Amino acid sequence: MSGESDSDADRSDAELLQAHVDGDAEAFGVLFGRHRDRLWAVALRTMGNPEDAADGLQDGLIAAYRRAASFRGEAAVTTWLHRVVVNACLDRIRASRVRRTETLPDDLEEYGDRGSRVSATRETEDPAVLAVRDERRQLVLDALAQLPAEQRAALVLVDMEGYPVADVAQMLDCAVGTVKSRCSRGRRRLAELLGVLRPGSDPEHPGHGNPDPPESVRSPSASRAPPLDG
């Protein structure tokens, strides 16, 4: 996909969406290209694997393309796009009735505008430190994949993508309190799951007392955008 032209760069998201509604054949592609990486990251983390994420993202973009005229400007265009894509992913999860157990890919990116927790490159870090960190991260992501879809989506958007709770409430079309509740229940369930998934633990007898809290739901490594068509 080609980059934005100078004239496209001067147009806001809302102007591009309106241009699409008015019949501009290029506007929606430019708009998607502007937010493509973030939408892909959310779809990938919500669905749990690249194949399903690609399907969920495609469903969401088709829905956004067809329903663009329904956008009323009550939220930012990017918030609306995220809502459509996340809802498309949740619809697929609900329809499949399959609880995902796959881990997310190891190349998820933390985008620069959200800040990275990695202060050194993987090439310069101690291999032993990398092994421990990757093991912990995999445990967190395995546990995340076992959460109910609504809790997973809330945690992905709030804890992994760093969106404010109020924005996530708009994306998920629910009350702020509902997002907070889903995040709270999801984090609590993650802690329980991590107590069982931790290496050396006995799944049949996870032990007494509170499990150690999860390191973080945030991914410390980087995220690849969806592959371009042909």
N, C-alpha and C positions, 0 to 999 in steps of 0.2 A: 504494500500500500504506500503510495507516495505521500510526502509530507505536505503540510499546508502551504498554500500559496500566500503571498503577502496580503492579498485581498481577503482570503479566508481568515488569516490570523487577526485581522482587524474586526472580525465579526464575533459577537459573543455567542455563548452556547444557545441562548434563547433566540437570537437572530438566525442562527443556523437551523434550529428546529423549525422556526416559522417559515424559513425559506424552503425547507423540505415540504412542509404542508402546502406551500404555495406552488410547488411543482419543480423546484430546483433539484435536478437529478443527482447532483454531487454533494449537496449539503449534508445529508445524513451520514455519508461515508466520512466526511471531514469531521463531523461531530463524534462519530464512533472512534475514529483514529485518535482523537484528542483524549479520550477516556478509556481506550482499549485495555491498557495494561492493568489499571485498577479494577475494571470490571472482570477481567480474566482472573485476577488474583482472588477476588471474592467468590467467583464461580468455582474455582479450583478448590479452595478451602472449604466451601460449603458442600460440594459434591464428593470430594475425597479422592478423585482420580481424574486424569486428563481427559479420558474418553467421555465420561459423563459430564464433566465440566464443559467440554466443547458443545455437547448437546444442549445443556442448560443455558449456556451463553447464547447459542443460536436461537433457542426458543425465545429468550428474553429480547434479543435484538429484533426478531421478526415481530414480536408483540409491540415493541416500542415503535418500530417503523410504521406499523399499521394504525397504532393508536395515538400517533403524535398529535393529531388534531384535538385530542382530549386533554392535552396539557394546558393547565389554566394559570401557570405561573405562581401557584401557591407555595412552591418550594423551588429550590435551585434545580436546573435541568439535570445536573449530575446526581442529585438526590433522587429525582424521578427515575433516571436510568438505572440506578442501583436498586430501587424498589422493584422495577419491572424484572430485572435480571434475577434478583434474589427470590422473588416470588415464583419465577419460572423454575428455578432450581428446586425450591421447596415442593412445588407441584410434582416434579419428577421423583423426588424422594418419597413423597406420600404415595404416588401411584405405584412405585416399585415395591413398597412394603418390605424392602430389604434393608437391614441395618448394616451400614458399611463398616468394614473392618480394615480396608486398605489404608496405609499411611500416605500422607501427602508427599509429593516429590521432594528431593533434598535440595532443589535449586530455587526455592521460593525466595523472592526478593523483598527486602524492606526498602521501600522507595525513599529517595532522598528527602522528600518533603515531610516524611513521617519520622525520619531519623533512624540510623542503624545503631544497633547495640554492639556491632563488631568493630573493634578498634585495630585489628591487625588482619592481614589476609590469611587465608587458610594455608598458603604455602609457607608462611613464616611462623605459624603457631606450632607449639609442641604437639606432636601426633597423639600423645597420651591425653592431653587436654582436649583435643578435637574428638577423640574417641568417646570420652566421658560425656562431653557436651552433646554429641550426636545421639548417644544412647538415651540421655535424658529427654532430648527433644523428640525422639521417636516415641518414647513412652507417653509424652504429653499428647502428641498427635494421634497415636493409637487410641488413647482415651477419648479425645475430642470426637473421633469418628463414631464413637458408640453413644453419643448424646442424642436425645430427640432432636429432630430437624430444627424446630423453632429455637431451642436453646443453643444449638450449634451456630445457627445464623447470627443470633445476638452476640455470641462470644467472638465470632469471626469479625463482625463489623466493629464491635466496641474494643475488644482486647487485642486483636491482631491488626486490624486496619486503623484503629485509633480514632474512629469517628465519635463525636459527642453523642451522648445518649439521646438528646433531643432530635438529632439528625437521624439516628437509627430508628427512632420511633416513627418518623415520617417514612423512612424506607420500608419498614415492616408494616406500616399502616396500623399501628397500635399505640396505646398510651405509653408515656414515659415510664410510668410505674410498672407496666408489663415488661418493658425491656429490662429494667433493673431487676425485676423478679426472675426473669429468665436467666440473666447473667448470674445472679446469686445462686440459683438452683444449679446452673451449669457448672459453676466453679466448685460448688460443694460436691457435686457428683464426680467431677474430675479428681478432686482430692481422694475420694473414696476409691475410684478406679485405679489411681496411681498407687494407692496402698497395696492393691492386689497385683498390679502389673510390674511393680518394682522387682528387679532381678533378685532372686533368692527368696522371694515370698512364696507362701503356700496358698494357691488359689482356693483350696478347700478350707483353709484356716488362716485367714488374712491377719490374724492377730488382734490384740486389744488396744484400746487407746486410739487417739487421733492419728491418721497418717500424716506424713510430712506434707506441707503445702506444695503445690506445683511450682516449679521454677518460674514459669510464666507461660501464658498461651501464645505470646508473641513469638513469631519465627525469627531467629537470629540470622538466617541466611537469605539468599536472594530469590525472586520469582520470575519465571520466564513467561513471556507473552504467548498467546495462542499462535499456532502456526498459521502463516498466511496461505490463502488458497492459491494454488498454481502459480 
